[in-house]
């Protein structure tokens, strides 16, 4: 099983809505992505993966801390969360919460 499919399954089991994105992109692969539920065959080994936020994912929200100042001040102003992701150039730049 490829990493993308494993991550999609993990998100699905957590009642979040995984979303296949174009490789190395933030662009959804399907125009009907806001209403569609994706299955295992929609995720390819070279796909990027996202998650549909809000009501469809149990109220999941993401605080995007790409700005260096926001990232530096996050611990002072945001509640703690065990759900942080990022990329090598900006680790822990996306903090997730369920509301």
N, CA, C and O atoms as CSV, one atom per row, in Angstrom:
chain,resi,resn,atom,element,x,y,z
A,1,UNK,N,N,0.849,-1.175,0.000
A,1,UNK,CA,C,0.000,0.000,0.000
A,1,UNK,C,C,0.896,1.241,0.000
A,1,UNK,O,O,1.867,1.304,0.754
A,2,UNK,N,N,0.573,2.228,-0.844
A,2,UNK,CA,C,1.399,3.426,-0.875
A,2,UNK,C,C,1.039,4.360,0.273
A,2,UNK,O,O,-0.021,4.228,0.885
A,3,UNK,N,N,1.933,5.308,0.560
A,3,UNK,CA,C,1.740,6.225,1.679
A,3,UNK,C,C,0.489,7.074,1.520
A,3,UNK,O,O,-0.191,7.356,2.507
A,4,UNK,N,N,0.171,7.486,0.301
A,4,UNK,CA,C,-1.007,8.314,0.063
A,4,UNK,C,C,-2.270,7.542,0.416
A,4,UNK,O,O,-3.144,8.079,1.098
A,5,UNK,N,N,-2.385,6.313,-0.025
A,5,UNK,CA,C,-3.557,5.505,0.288
A,5,UNK,C,C,-3.644,5.231,1.790
A,5,UNK,O,O,-4.736,5.256,2.360
A,6,UNK,N,N,-2.520,4.974,2.427
A,6,UNK,CA,C,-2.518,4.746,3.877
A,6,UNK,C,C,-2.994,5.993,4.619
A,6,UNK,O,O,-3.767,5.892,5.572
A,7,UNK,N,N,-2.540,7.151,4.193
A,7,UNK,CA,C,-2.974,8.401,4.837
A,7,UNK,C,C,-4.452,8.651,4.588
A,7,UNK,O,O,-5.162,9.091,5.491
A,8,UNK,N,N,-4.928,8.378,3.377
A,8,UNK,CA,C,-6.350,8.547,3.072
A,8,UNK,C,C,-7.203,7.633,3.949
A,8,UNK,O,O,-8.248,8.048,4.450
A,9,UNK,N,N,-6.764,6.409,4.131
A,9,UNK,CA,C,-7.502,5.475,5.001
A,9,UNK,C,C,-7.502,5.958,6.448
A,9,UNK,O,O,-8.522,5.870,7.131
A,10,UNK,N,N,-6.375,6.463,6.915
A,10,UNK,CA,C,-6.303,6.990,8.272
A,10,UNK,C,C,-7.293,8.137,8.456
A,10,UNK,O,O,-8.041,8.160,9.433
A,11,UNK,N,N,-7.302,9.090,7.518
A,11,UNK,CA,C,-8.221,10.227,7.610
A,11,UNK,C,C,-9.668,9.769,7.580
A,11,UNK,O,O,-10.499,10.274,8.335
A,12,UNK,N,N,-9.970,8.818,6.713
A,12,UNK,CA,C,-11.333,8.298,6.603
A,12,UNK,C,C,-11.769,7.627,7.906
A,12,UNK,O,O,-12.898,7.826,8.356
A,13,UNK,N,N,-10.900,6.851,8.504
A,13,UNK,CA,C,-11.234,6.188,9.780
A,13,UNK,C,C,-11.464,7.194,10.895
A,13,UNK,O,O,-12.196,6.910,11.843
A,14,UNK,N,N,-10.843,8.376,10.793
A,14,UNK,CA,C,-11.019,9.422,11.800
A,14,UNK,C,C,-12.252,10.280,11.498
A,14,UNK,O,O,-12.466,11.305,12.146
A,15,UNK,N,N,-13.063,9.866,10.512
A,15,UNK,CA,C,-14.260,10.598,10.083
A,15,UNK,C,C,-13.944,11.930,9.423
A,15,UNK,O,O,-14.762,12.850,9.440
A,16,UNK,N,N,-12.756,12.028,8.841
A,16,UNK,CA,C,-12.400,13.192,8.043
A,16,UNK,C,C,-12.531,12.811,6.575
A,16,UNK,O,O,-12.508,11.629,6.232
A,17,UNK,N,N,-12.667,13.806,5.715
A,17,UNK,CA,C,-12.881,13.564,4.293
A,17,UNK,C,C,-11.593,13.813,3.508
A,17,UNK,O,O,-11.291,14.956,3.165
A,18,UNK,N,N,-10.829,12.750,3.218
A,18,UNK,CA,C,-9.605,12.921,2.434
A,18,UNK,C,C,-9.936,13.324,1.001
A,18,UNK,O,O,-10.980,12.962,0.458
A,19,UNK,N,N,-9.030,14.076,0.412
A,19,UNK,CA,C,-9.227,14.671,-0.906
A,19,UNK,C,C,-7.970,14.474,-1.744
A,19,UNK,O,O,-6.906,14.958,-1.361
A,20,UNK,N,N,-8.061,13.772,-2.887
A,20,UNK,CA,C,-6.876,13.637,-3.740
A,20,UNK,C,C,-6.582,14.948,-4.472
A,20,UNK,O,O,-7.474,15.580,-5.039
A,21,UNK,N,N,-5.332,15.328,-4.441
A,21,UNK,CA,C,-4.877,16.540,-5.108
A,21,UNK,C,C,-3.902,16.164,-6.213
A,21,UNK,O,O,-3.299,15.091,-6.192
A,22,UNK,N,N,-3.758,17.053,-7.166
A,22,UNK,CA,C,-2.787,16.824,-8.242
A,22,UNK,C,C,-1.394,16.682,-7.629
A,22,UNK,O,O,-1.108,17.291,-6.598
A,23,UNK,N,N,-0.530,15.889,-8.253
A,23,UNK,CA,C,0.822,15.699,-7.717
A,23,UNK,C,C,1.540,17.028,-7.500
A,23,UNK,O,O,1.523,17.907,-8.361
A,24,UNK,N,N,2.174,17.159,-6.329
A,24,UNK,CA,C,2.960,18.342,-5.964
A,24,UNK,C,C,2.151,19.630,-6.096
A,24,UNK,O,O,2.665,20.657,-6.540
A,25,UNK,N,N,0.876,19.560,-5.705
A,25,UNK,CA,C,-0.032,20.683,-5.887
A,25,UNK,C,C,-1.056,20.721,-4.762
A,25,UNK,O,O,-1.181,19.774,-3.986
A,26,UNK,N,N,-1.780,21.820,-4.686
A,26,UNK,CA,C,-2.906,21.955,-3.769
A,26,UNK,C,C,-4.230,21.942,-4.530
A,26,UNK,O,O,-5.273,22.260,-3.961
A,27,UNK,N,N,-4.196,21.579,-5.799
A,27,UNK,CA,C,-5.382,21.603,-6.647
A,27,UNK,C,C,-6.091,20.250,-6.641
A,27,UNK,O,O,-5.476,19.226,-6.941
A,28,UNK,N,N,-7.394,20.241,-6.297
A,28,UNK,CA,C,-8.162,18.988,-6.339
A,28,UNK,C,C,-8.175,18.397,-7.750
A,28,UNK,O,O,-8.132,19.127,-8.740
A,29,UNK,N,N,-8.234,17.064,-7.826
A,29,UNK,CA,C,-8.234,16.407,-9.131
A,29,UNK,C,C,-9.615,16.408,-9.774
A,29,UNK,O,O,-9.731,16.146,-10.972
A,30,UNK,N,N,-10.663,16.695,-9.007
A,30,UNK,CA,C,-12.034,16.637,-9.527
A,30,UNK,C,C,-12.756,17.954,-9.256
A,30,UNK,O,O,-12.608,18.554,-8.191
A,31,UNK,N,N,-13.535,18.386,-10.237
A,31,UNK,CA,C,-14.275,19.640,-10.077
A,31,UNK,C,C,-15.385,19.524,-9.042
A,31,UNK,O,O,-15.767,20.524,-8.435
A,32,UNK,N,N,-15.905,18.330,-8.832
A,32,UNK,CA,C,-17.000,18.139,-7.876
A,32,UNK,C,C,-16.499,17.822,-6.461
A,32,UNK,O,O,-17.236,17.251,-5.658
A,33,UNK,N,N,-15.258,18.188,-6.156
A,33,UNK,CA,C,-14.661,17.841,-4.872
A,33,UNK,C,C,-15.440,18.336,-3.652
A,33,UNK,O,O,-15.402,17.665,-2.621
A,34,UNK,N,N,-16.152,19.486,-3.712
A,34,UNK,CA,C,-16.841,19.914,-2.480
A,34,UNK,C,C,-17.947,18.959,-2.016
A,34,UNK,O,O,-18.267,18.917,-0.828
A,35,UNK,N,N,-18.525,18.201,-2.935
A,35,UNK,CA,C,-19.649,17.337,-2.571
A,35,UNK,C,C,-19.353,15.853,-2.744
A,35,UNK,O,O,-20.131,15.012,-2.295
A,36,UNK,N,N,-18.272,15.532,-3.370
A,36,UNK,CA,C,-17.953,14.135,-3.677
A,36,UNK,C,C,-17.255,13.446,-2.515
A,36,UNK,O,O,-16.486,14.069,-1.783
A,37,UNK,N,N,-17.524,12.176,-2.355
A,37,UNK,CA,C,-16.777,11.351,-1.402
A,37,UNK,C,C,-15.831,10.483,-2.220
A,37,UNK,O,O,-16.265,9.747,-3.105
A,38,UNK,N,N,-14.556,10.569,-1.928
A,38,UNK,CA,C,-13.549,9.868,-2.702
A,38,UNK,C,C,-13.281,8.493,-2.112
A,38,UNK,O,O,-13.353,8.292,-0.899
A,39,UNK,N,N,-12.971,7.555,-2.991
A,39,UNK,CA,C,-12.664,6.187,-2.593
A,39,UNK,C,C,-11.213,5.856,-2.852
A,39,UNK,O,O,-10.456,6.667,-3.384
A,40,UNK,N,N,-10.836,4.646,-2.465
A,40,UNK,CA,C,-9.427,4.242,-2.575
A,40,UNK,C,C,-8.889,4.343,-3.997
A,40,UNK,O,O,-7.703,4.624,-4.169
A,41,UNK,N,N,-9.696,4.129,-5.005
A,41,UNK,CA,C,-9.214,4.188,-6.392
A,41,UNK,C,C,-8.938,5.605,-6.872
A,41,UNK,O,O,-8.324,5.792,-7.922
A,42,UNK,N,N,-9.384,6.607,-6.118
A,42,UNK,CA,C,-9.138,8.004,-6.482
A,42,UNK,C,C,-7.751,8.478,-6.072
A,42,UNK,O,O,-7.282,9.513,-6.547
A,43,UNK,N,N,-7.091,7.730,-5.195
A,43,UNK,CA,C,-5.787,8.124,-4.675
A,43,UNK,C,C,-4.690,7.330,-5.381
A,43,UNK,O,O,-4.660,6.101,-5.312
A,44,UNK,N,N,-3.802,8.031,-6.050
A,44,UNK,CA,C,-2.687,7.415,-6.768
A,44,UNK,C,C,-1.398,7.613,-5.978
A,44,UNK,O,O,-1.320,8.487,-5.114
A,45,UNK,N,N,-0.407,6.813,-6.273
A,45,UNK,CA,C,0.860,6.875,-5.539
A,45,UNK,C,C,1.519,8.249,-5.623
A,45,UNK,O,O,2.199,8.663,-4.684
A,46,UNK,N,N,1.326,8.963,-6.734
A,46,UNK,CA,C,1.975,10.267,-6.887
A,46,UNK,C,C,1.051,11.432,-6.516
A,46,UNK,O,O,1.427,12.594,-6.666
A,47,UNK,N,N,-0.152,11.121,-6.035
A,47,UNK,CA,C,-1.086,12.179,-5.644
A,47,UNK,C,C,-0.590,12.905,-4.403
A,47,UNK,O,O,0.140,12.359,-3.576
A,48,UNK,N,N,-1.010,14.142,-4.310
A,48,UNK,CA,C,-0.901,14.838,-3.045
A,48,UNK,C,C,-2.222,14.579,-2.332
A,48,UNK,O,O,-3.173,14.121,-2.965
A,49,UNK,N,N,-2.309,14.856,-1.044
A,49,UNK,CA,C,-3.538,14.571,-0.320
A,49,UNK,C,C,-3.920,15.773,0.532
A,49,UNK,O,O,-3.074,16.417,1.153
A,50,UNK,N,N,-5.210,16.052,0.543
A,50,UNK,CA,C,-5.744,17.118,1.376
A,50,UNK,C,C,-6.897,16.565,2.185
A,50,UNK,O,O,-7.189,15.370,2.135
A,51,UNK,N,N,-7.542,17.430,2.920
A,51,UNK,CA,C,-8.723,17.037,3.680
A,51,UNK,C,C,-9.752,18.159,3.550
A,51,UNK,O,O,-9.421,19.339,3.658
A,52,UNK,N,N,-10.984,17.774,3.319
A,52,UNK,CA,C,-12.072,18.744,3.261
A,52,UNK,C,C,-12.375,19.151,4.702
A,52,UNK,O,O,-12.658,18.302,5.547
A,53,UNK,N,N,-12.315,20.428,4.969
A,53,UNK,CA,C,-12.518,20.925,6.325
A,53,UNK,C,C,-13.987,21.241,6.587
A,53,UNK,O,O,-14.805,21.233,5.667
A,54,UNK,N,N,-14.311,21.517,7.835
A,54,UNK,CA,C,-15.650,21.955,8.199
A,54,UNK,C,C,-16.585,20.810,8.524
A,54,UNK,O,O,-16.166,19.760,9.011
A,55,UNK,N,N,-17.849,21.030,8.248
A,55,UNK,CA,C,-18.908,20.099,8.633
A,55,UNK,C,C,-18.678,18.683,8.121
A,55,UNK,O,O,-18.954,17.720,8.836
A,56,UNK,N,N,-18.179,18.541,6.900
A,56,UNK,CA,C,-17.982,17.203,6.328
A,56,UNK,C,C,-16.874,16.423,7.028
A,56,UNK,O,O,-16.758,15.213,6.838
A,57,UNK,N,N,-16.060,17.100,7.836
A,57,UNK,CA,C,-14.973,16.439,8.568
A,57,UNK,C,C,-15.098,16.706,10.062
A,57,UNK,O,O,-14.133,17.085,10.726
A,58,UNK,N,N,-16.310,16.498,10.575
A,58,UNK,CA,C,-16.542,16.620,12.022
A,58,UNK,C,C,-16.115,17.962,12.593
A,58,UNK,O,O,-15.655,18.023,13.734
A,59,UNK,N,N,-16.258,19.053,11.817
A,59,UNK,CA,C,-15.913,20.383,12.308
A,59,UNK,C,C,-14.428,20.680,12.318
A,59,UNK,O,O,-13.989,21.609,12.996
A,60,UNK,N,N,-13.652,19.912,11.584
A,60,UNK,CA,C,-12.200,20.113,11.545
A,60,UNK,C,C,-11.868,21.462,10.912
A,60,UNK,O,O,-12.389,21.802,9.849
A,61,UNK,N,N,-11.000,22.228,11.571
A,61,UNK,CA,C,-10.502,23.494,11.033
A,61,UNK,C,C,-8.977,23.469,11.065
A,61,UNK,O,O,-8.366,22.731,11.839
A,62,UNK,N,N,-8.386,24.284,10.216
A,62,UNK,CA,C,-6.934,24.373,10.142
A,62,UNK,C,C,-6.509,25.825,10.289
A,62,UNK,O,O,-7.028,26.706,9.603
A,63,UNK,N,N,-5.568,26.068,11.180
A,63,UNK,CA,C,-4.951,27.384,11.306
A,63,UNK,C,C,-3.633,27.314,10.541
A,63,UNK,O,O,-2.732,26.553,10.892
A,64,UNK,N,N,-3.543,28.121,9.494
A,64,UNK,CA,C,-2.394,28.130,8.603
A,64,UNK,C,C,-1.383,29.156,9.109
A,64,UNK,O,O,-1.664,30.354,9.135
A,65,UNK,N,N,-0.221,28.682,9.507
A,65,UNK,CA,C,0.804,29.536,10.092
A,65,UNK,C,C,2.000,29.688,9.166
A,65,UNK,O,O,3.143,29.594,9.611
A,66,UNK,N,N,1.753,29.919,7.899
A,66,UNK,CA,C,2.852,30.073,6.955
A,66,UNK,C,C,3.635,31.366,7.170
A,66,UNK,O,O,4.821,31.434,6.846
A,67,UNK,N,N,2.982,32.386,7.711
A,67,UNK,CA,C,3.687,33.637,7.992
A,67,UNK,C,C,4.650,33.411,9.161
A,67,UNK,O,O,4.235,32.885,10.194
A,68,UNK,N,N,5.908,33.789,9.027
A,68,UNK,CA,C,6.883,33.529,10.088
A,68,UNK,C,C,6.504,34.136,11.439
A,68,UNK,O,O,6.775,33.531,12.477
A,69,UNK,N,N,5.891,35.304,11.448
A,69,UNK,CA,C,5.497,35.924,12.721
A,69,UNK,C,C,4.367,35.140,13.366
A,69,UNK,O,O,4.383,34.912,14.576
A,70,UNK,N,N,3.373,34.719,12.562
A,70,UNK,CA,C,2.275,33.909,13.094
A,70,UNK,C,C,2.819,32.606,13.669
A,70,UNK,O,O,2.393,32.165,14.736
A,71,UNK,N,N,3.744,32.005,12.969
A,71,UNK,CA,C,4.346,30.753,13.427
A,71,UNK,C,C,5.079,30.963,14.755
A,71,UNK,O,O,4.994,30.126,15.653
A,72,UNK,N,N,5.782,32.059,14.874
A,72,UNK,CA,C,6.550,32.363,16.077
A,72,UNK,C,C,5.631,32.612,17.282
A,72,UNK,O,O,5.988,32.263,18.407
A,73,UNK,N,N,4.450,33.212,17.058
A,73,UNK,CA,C,3.553,33.574,18.151
A,73,UNK,C,C,2.467,32.536,18.447
A,73,UNK,O,O,1.699,32.699,19.396
A,74,UNK,N,N,2.399,31.499,17.662
A,74,UNK,CA,C,1.305,30.526,17.783
A,74,UNK,C,C,1.189,29.929,19.178
A,74,UNK,O,O,0.083,29.833,19.710
A,75,UNK,N,N,2.285,29.531,19.773
A,75,UNK,CA,C,2.228,28.920,21.108
A,75,UNK,C,C,1.654,29.868,22.164
A,75,UNK,O,O,1.089,29.412,23.158
A,76,UNK,N,N,1.791,31.163,21.964
A,76,UNK,CA,C,1.278,32.141,22.929
A,76,UNK,C,C,-0.217,32.393,22.770
A,76,UNK,O,O,-0.888,32.755,23.737
A,77,UNK,N,N,-0.753,32.205,21.550
A,77,UNK,CA,C,-2.126,32.614,21.292
A,77,UNK,C,C,-3.090,31.486,20.929
A,77,UNK,O,O,-4.305,31.655,21.037
A,78,UNK,N,N,-2.573,30.362,20.508
A,78,UNK,CA,C,-3.446,29.258,20.104
A,78,UNK,C,C,-3.469,28.170,21.171
A,78,UNK,O,O,-2.476,27.950,21.864
A,79,UNK,N,N,-4.614,27.486,21.302
A,79,UNK,CA,C,-4.654,26.350,22.219
A,79,UNK,C,C,-3.718,25.241,21.739
A,79,UNK,O,O,-3.449,25.108,20.545
A,80,UNK,N,N,-3.242,24.472,22.668
A,80,UNK,CA,C,-2.376,23.343,22.317
A,80,UNK,C,C,-3.158,22.351,21.454
A,80,UNK,O,O,-4.366,22.184,21.616
A,81,UNK,N,N,-2.461,21.714,20.557
A,81,UNK,CA,C,-3.049,20.670,19.727
A,81,UNK,C,C,-1.992,19.621,19.427
A,81,UNK,O,O,-0.815,19.940,19.261
A,82,UNK,N,N,-2.415,18.387,19.360
A,82,UNK,CA,C,-1.504,17.309,18.986
A,82,UNK,C,C,-1.504,17.072,17.489
A,82,UNK,O,O,-0.847,16.152,16.999
A,83,UNK,N,N,-2.241,17.903,16.760
A,83,UNK,CA,C,-2.372,17.712,15.315
A,83,UNK,C,C,-1.724,18.876,14.579
A,83,UNK,O,O,-2.382,19.861,14.244
A,84,UNK,N,N,-0.440,18.750,14.337
A,84,UNK,CA,C,0.321,19.756,13.605
A,84,UNK,C,C,1.042,19.076,12.456
A,84,UNK,O,O,1.639,18.013,12.622
A,85,UNK,N,N,0.981,19.692,11.305
A,85,UNK,CA,C,1.729,19.188,10.153
A,85,UNK,C,C,2.418,20.360,9.468
A,85,UNK,O,O,2.144,21.520,9.775
A,86,UNK,N,N,3.296,20.053,8.558
A,86,UNK,CA,C,3.981,21.078,7.791
A,86,UNK,C,C,4.807,20.428,6.703
A,86,UNK,O,O,4.589,19.276,6.330
A,87,UNK,N,N,5.726,21.168,6.222
A,87,UNK,CA,C,6.644,20.673,5.198
A,87,UNK,C,C,8.051,21.015,5.671
A,87,UNK,O,O,8.209,21.788,6.616
A,88,UNK,N,N,9.065,20.460,5.039
A,88,UNK,CA,C,10.434,20.700,5.530
A,88,UNK,C,C,10.786,22.187,5.679
A,88,UNK,O,O,11.495,22.561,6.613
A,89,UNK,N,N,10.304,23.025,4.779
A,89,UNK,CA,C,10.643,24.448,4.855
A,89,UNK,C,C,9.840,25.198,5.917
A,89,UNK,O,O,10.198,26.315,6.289
A,90,UNK,N,N,8.751,24.589,6.410
A,90,UNK,CA,C,7.918,25.231,7.421
A,90,UNK,C,C,7.222,24.177,8.286
A,90,UNK,O,O,6.008,23.998,8.194
A,91,UNK,N,N,7.988,23.487,9.118
A,91,UNK,CA,C,7.408,22.428,9.943
A,91,UNK,C,C,6.388,22.984,10.933
A,91,UNK,O,O,6.524,24.111,11.409
A,92,UNK,N,N,5.384,22.200,11.234
A,92,UNK,CA,C,4.317,22.568,12.180
A,92,UNK,C,C,3.633,23.865,11.796
A,92,UNK,O,O,3.284,24.658,12.670
A,93,UNK,N,N,3.435,24.095,10.519
A,93,UNK,CA,C,2.822,25.350,10.060
A,93,UNK,C,C,1.304,25.263,9.887
A,93,UNK,O,O,0.663,26.259,9.554
A,94,UNK,N,N,0.730,24.088,10.110
A,94,UNK,CA,C,-0.715,23.921,10.029
A,94,UNK,C,C,-1.184,23.193,11.288
A,94,UNK,O,O,-0.817,22.044,11.536
A,95,UNK,N,N,-1.996,23.886,12.067
A,95,UNK,CA,C,-2.515,23.336,13.320
A,95,UNK,C,C,-3.991,23.037,13.139
A,95,UNK,O,O,-4.749,23.875,12.651
A,96,UNK,N,N,-4.394,21.839,13.534
A,96,UNK,CA,C,-5.788,21.398,13.338
A,96,UNK,C,C,-6.533,21.305,14.664
A,96,UNK,O,O,-5.982,20.927,15.698
A,97,UNK,N,N,-7.824,21.672,14.586
A,97,UNK,CA,C,-8.718,21.604,15.736
A,97,UNK,C,C,-10.079,21.114,15.274
A,97,UNK,O,O,-10.471,21.334,14.128
A,98,UNK,N,N,-10.796,20.448,16.168
A,98,UNK,CA,C,-12.211,20.124,15.938
A,98,UNK,C,C,-13.028,21.117,16.741
A,98,UNK,O,O,-12.793,21.313,17.933
A,99,UNK,N,N,-13.992,21.742,16.075
A,99,UNK,CA,C,-14.831,22.707,16.795
A,99,UNK,C,C,-16.262,22.215,16.874
A,99,UNK,O,O,-17.116,22.893,17.444
